Amino acid sequence: MNSQPRKPTNLSMDASLLIEAKALKVNLSRAAEEGVRHAVATAKAEHWRAENASALRSSNSYVEKHGLPLDEYRQF
């Protein structure tokens, strides 16, 4: 995991979900952290795709027109 210092944070949650999590002894801080970590990774990936969409379209267009560079040397 991460050795960064932890910071107390207030969150609002669905009350029934909170009751169920507590009954199952789910560590809410860790579960929330994992969820936020996943959401951040997803947002970063989306941001990267949006930022690089033009380059990706250009590259895909090149491959469609000309094939893969060095394709003639591929062994598979």
N, CA, C and O of each residue as an XYZ file, in Angstrom:
304
protein
N       0.822     -1.197      0.000
C       0.000      0.000      0.000
C       0.860      1.251      0.000
O       1.982      1.256     -0.506
N       0.323      2.288      0.565
C       0.918      3.611      0.501
C       1.366      4.040      1.888
O       0.627      3.853      2.854
N       2.546      4.606      2.008
C       3.039      5.043      3.317
C       2.824      6.536      3.536
O       3.415      7.117      4.446
N       2.001      7.153      2.728
C       1.700      8.575      2.885
C       0.897      8.794      4.167
O       0.152      7.916      4.602
N       1.059      9.974      4.765
C       0.256     10.248      5.966
C      -1.233     10.249      5.625
O      -1.634     10.628      4.524
N      -2.028      9.826      6.575
C      -3.467      9.750      6.376
C      -4.107     11.034      6.902
O      -3.605     11.648      7.843
N      -5.207     11.426      6.291
C      -5.905     12.644      6.691
C      -7.366     12.311      6.964
O      -8.040     11.738      6.108
N      -7.861     12.661      8.143
C      -9.276     12.429      8.443
C     -10.170     13.195      7.459
O      -9.888     14.339      7.101
N     -11.253     12.536      7.032
C     -12.157     13.126      6.052
C     -13.587     12.748      6.405
O     -13.846     11.631      6.852
N     -14.499     13.661      6.207
C     -15.922     13.384      6.422
C     -16.548     12.989      5.086
O     -16.315     13.638      4.066
N     -17.340     11.925      5.101
C     -18.030     11.456      3.905
C     -19.506     11.259      4.203
O     -19.884     10.955      5.334
N     -20.326     11.432      3.197
C     -21.746     11.088      3.303
C     -21.959      9.808      2.523
O     -21.468      9.660      1.404
N     -22.703      8.872      3.126
C     -22.947      7.582      2.484
C     -24.402      7.192      2.637
O     -25.112      7.704      3.503
N     -24.835      6.280      1.786
C     -26.151      5.679      1.899
C     -26.227      4.989      3.267
O     -25.376      4.158      3.587
N     -27.228      5.324      4.064
C     -27.327      4.828      5.436
C     -27.407      3.305      5.507
O     -26.769      2.701      6.369
N     -28.174      2.674      4.622
C     -28.296      1.219      4.675
C     -26.975      0.538      4.306
O     -26.644     -0.516      4.851
N     -26.232      1.133      3.393
C     -24.921      0.589      3.026
C     -23.962      0.697      4.205
O     -23.194     -0.229      4.468
N     -24.001      1.796      4.902
C     -23.153      2.001      6.079
C     -23.482      0.972      7.165
O     -22.571      0.395      7.760
N     -24.755      0.738      7.427
C     -25.170     -0.247      8.436
C     -24.669     -1.643      8.051
O     -24.135     -2.375      8.884
N     -24.850     -1.995      6.777
C     -24.406     -3.310      6.315
C     -22.884     -3.450      6.405
O     -22.384     -4.494      6.824
N     -22.163     -2.431      6.025
C     -20.698     -2.474      6.087
C     -20.215     -2.631      7.525
O     -19.306     -3.414      7.799
N     -20.817     -1.898      8.426
C     -20.423     -2.012      9.839
C     -20.737     -3.407     10.381
O     -19.944     -3.975     11.132
N     -21.893     -3.958     10.002
C     -22.276     -5.300     10.459
C     -21.282     -6.352      9.955
O     -21.031     -7.350     10.631
N     -20.729     -6.125      8.786
C     -19.766     -7.054      8.197
C     -18.324     -6.710      8.572
O     -17.377     -7.333      8.091
N     -18.176     -5.715      9.434
C     -16.862     -5.276      9.911
C     -15.936     -4.842      8.775
O     -14.736     -5.118      8.788
N     -16.519     -4.159      7.798
C     -15.735     -3.604      6.700
C     -14.995     -2.376      7.220
O     -15.597     -1.515      7.861
N     -13.712     -2.291      6.954
C     -12.926     -1.115      7.323
C     -13.305     -0.005      6.345
O     -12.865      0.008      5.195
N     -14.129      0.924      6.824
C     -14.669      1.964      5.945
C     -13.584      2.856      5.365
O     -13.651      3.225      4.193
N     -12.596      3.205      6.158
C     -11.525      4.064      5.661
C     -10.783      3.396      4.509
O     -10.535      4.020      3.477
N     -10.434      2.137      4.688
C      -9.699      1.415      3.635
C     -10.577      1.205      2.401
O     -10.117      1.360      1.270
N     -11.831      0.853      2.626
C     -12.738      0.628      1.502
C     -12.949      1.920      0.706
O     -12.951      1.905     -0.525
N     -13.125      3.030      1.416
C     -13.299      4.314      0.738
C     -12.026      4.691     -0.012
O     -12.085      5.180     -1.141
N     -10.890      4.464      0.610
C      -9.614      4.786     -0.036
C      -9.436      3.970     -1.319
O      -9.011      4.503     -2.343
N      -9.761      2.682     -1.258
C      -9.654      1.842     -2.457
C     -10.590      2.339     -3.552
O     -10.218      2.384     -4.725
N     -11.803      2.712     -3.164
C     -12.764      3.226     -4.144
C     -12.303      4.524     -4.765
O     -12.425      4.712     -5.976
N     -11.773      5.423     -3.952
C     -11.273      6.699     -4.469
C     -10.047      6.464     -5.343
O      -9.897      7.109     -6.381
N      -9.170      5.551     -4.937
C      -7.991      5.231     -5.749
C      -8.420      4.724     -7.123
O      -7.848      5.121     -8.139
N      -9.419      3.854     -7.158
C      -9.933      3.333     -8.428
C     -10.548      4.467     -9.265
O     -10.315      4.545    -10.471
N     -11.325      5.336     -8.625
C     -11.958      6.451     -9.338
C     -10.910      7.402     -9.910
O     -11.076      7.908    -11.020
N      -9.842      7.647     -9.169
C      -8.766      8.523     -9.642
C      -8.069      7.886    -10.845
O      -7.795      8.568    -11.833
N      -7.780      6.591    -10.770
C      -7.128      5.907    -11.887
C      -8.011      5.951    -13.138
O      -7.517      6.172    -14.244
N      -9.303      5.743    -12.959
C     -10.242      5.797    -14.079
C     -10.282      7.200    -14.683
O     -10.256      7.353    -15.904
N     -10.345      8.229    -13.824
C     -10.384      9.610    -14.298
C      -9.092      9.972    -15.035
O      -9.129     10.662    -16.054
N      -7.949      9.506    -14.517
C      -6.675      9.779    -15.190
C      -6.643      9.131    -16.572
O      -6.183      9.741    -17.537
N      -7.132      7.892    -16.664
C      -7.143      7.196    -17.951
C      -8.046      7.917    -18.944
O      -7.682      8.079    -20.109
N      -9.217      8.349    -18.495
C     -10.130      9.096    -19.358
C      -9.503     10.410    -19.806
O      -9.607     10.793    -20.971
N      -8.858     11.092    -18.878
C      -8.191     12.356    -19.202
C      -7.098     12.123    -20.244
O      -6.972     12.897    -21.193
N      -6.306     11.056    -20.071
C      -5.236     10.746    -21.021
C      -5.820     10.467    -22.398
O      -5.325     10.967    -23.408
N      -6.902      9.645    -22.429
C      -7.523      9.325    -23.717
C      -8.048     10.578    -24.408
O      -7.875     10.741    -25.616
N      -8.685     11.458    -23.649
C      -9.210     12.699    -24.241
C      -8.072     13.583    -24.735
O      -8.156     14.173    -25.812
N      -7.016     13.671    -23.946
C      -5.883     14.522    -24.287
C      -5.142     13.997    -25.520
O      -4.565     14.779    -26.276
N      -5.156     12.687    -25.723
C      -4.401     12.071    -26.809
C      -5.283     11.540    -27.936
O      -4.811     10.802    -28.800
N      -6.549     11.911    -27.927
C      -7.485     11.389    -28.919
C      -7.051     11.708    -30.342
O      -7.151     10.853    -31.222
N      -6.582     12.899    -30.575
C      -6.166     13.290    -31.916
C      -4.985     12.449    -32.398
O      -4.973     11.985    -33.538
N      -4.007     12.256    -31.539
C      -2.837     11.447    -31.911
C      -3.243      9.999    -32.154
O      -2.741      9.366    -33.083
N      -4.145      9.467    -31.332
C      -4.600      8.100    -31.516
C      -5.361      7.932    -32.841
O      -5.168      6.951    -33.558
N      -6.223      8.900    -33.149
C      -6.941      8.860    -34.431
C      -5.963      8.906    -35.597
O      -6.107      8.163    -36.568
N      -4.972      9.778    -35.497
C      -3.974      9.913    -36.554
C      -3.188      8.617    -36.746
O      -2.970      8.176    -37.874
N      -2.774      8.024    -35.657
C      -2.021      6.770    -35.726
C      -2.875      5.653    -36.315
O      -2.413      4.896    -37.168
N      -4.109      5.553    -35.864
C      -5.012      4.523    -36.381
C      -5.275      4.728    -37.871
O      -5.336      3.761    -38.630
N      -5.430      5.976    -38.289
C      -5.655      6.284    -39.694
C      -4.453      5.868    -40.536
O      -4.615      5.304    -41.617
N      -3.257      6.145    -40.045
C      -2.036      5.752    -40.750
C      -1.984      4.232    -40.937
O      -1.701      3.738    -42.028
N      -2.260      3.508    -39.862
C      -2.209      2.048    -39.925
C      -3.266      1.512    -40.883
O      -3.006      0.559    -41.617
N      -4.460      2.114    -40.885
C      -5.510      1.678    -41.812
C      -5.084      1.872    -43.263
O      -5.371      1.030    -44.114
N      -4.402      2.980    -43.547
C      -3.995      3.288    -44.914
C      -2.747      2.524    -45.337
O      -2.662      2.052    -46.471
N      -1.775      2.400    -44.430
C      -0.460      1.890    -44.804
C      -0.086      0.564    -44.149
O       0.939     -0.026    -44.492
N      -0.884      0.099    -43.232
C      -0.539     -1.121    -42.494
C       0.433     -0.789    -41.365
O       0.845      0.357    -41.189
N       0.781     -1.811    -40.616
C       1.704     -1.616    -39.490
C       3.124     -1.415    -40.002
O       3.565     -2.120    -40.910
N       3.838     -0.458    -39.424
C       5.240     -0.298    -39.802
C       6.000     -1.601    -39.505
O       5.769     -2.241    -38.479
N       6.876     -1.972    -40.383
C       7.711     -3.170    -40.249
C       6.896     -4.464    -40.241
O       7.402     -5.507    -39.825
N       5.643     -4.408    -40.696
C       4.775     -5.593    -40.698
C       5.379     -6.740    -41.494
O       5.165     -7.908    -41.170
N       6.128     -6.408    -42.527
C       6.714     -7.456    -43.376
C       7.741     -8.313    -42.641
O       8.081     -9.403    -43.101
N       8.235     -7.830    -41.504
C       9.241     -8.565    -40.738
C       8.655     -9.370    -39.584
O       9.384    -10.067    -38.879
N       7.346     -9.276    -39.392
C       6.723     -9.994    -38.273
C       6.779    -11.490    -38.507
O       6.628    -11.954    -39.638
N       6.993    -12.241    -37.450
C       7.099    -13.697    -37.544
C       5.779    -14.403    -37.214
O       5.722    -15.632    -37.249
N       4.717    -13.651    -36.896
C       3.440    -14.256    -36.505
C       2.298    -13.706    -37.321
O       1.150    -14.106    -37.124
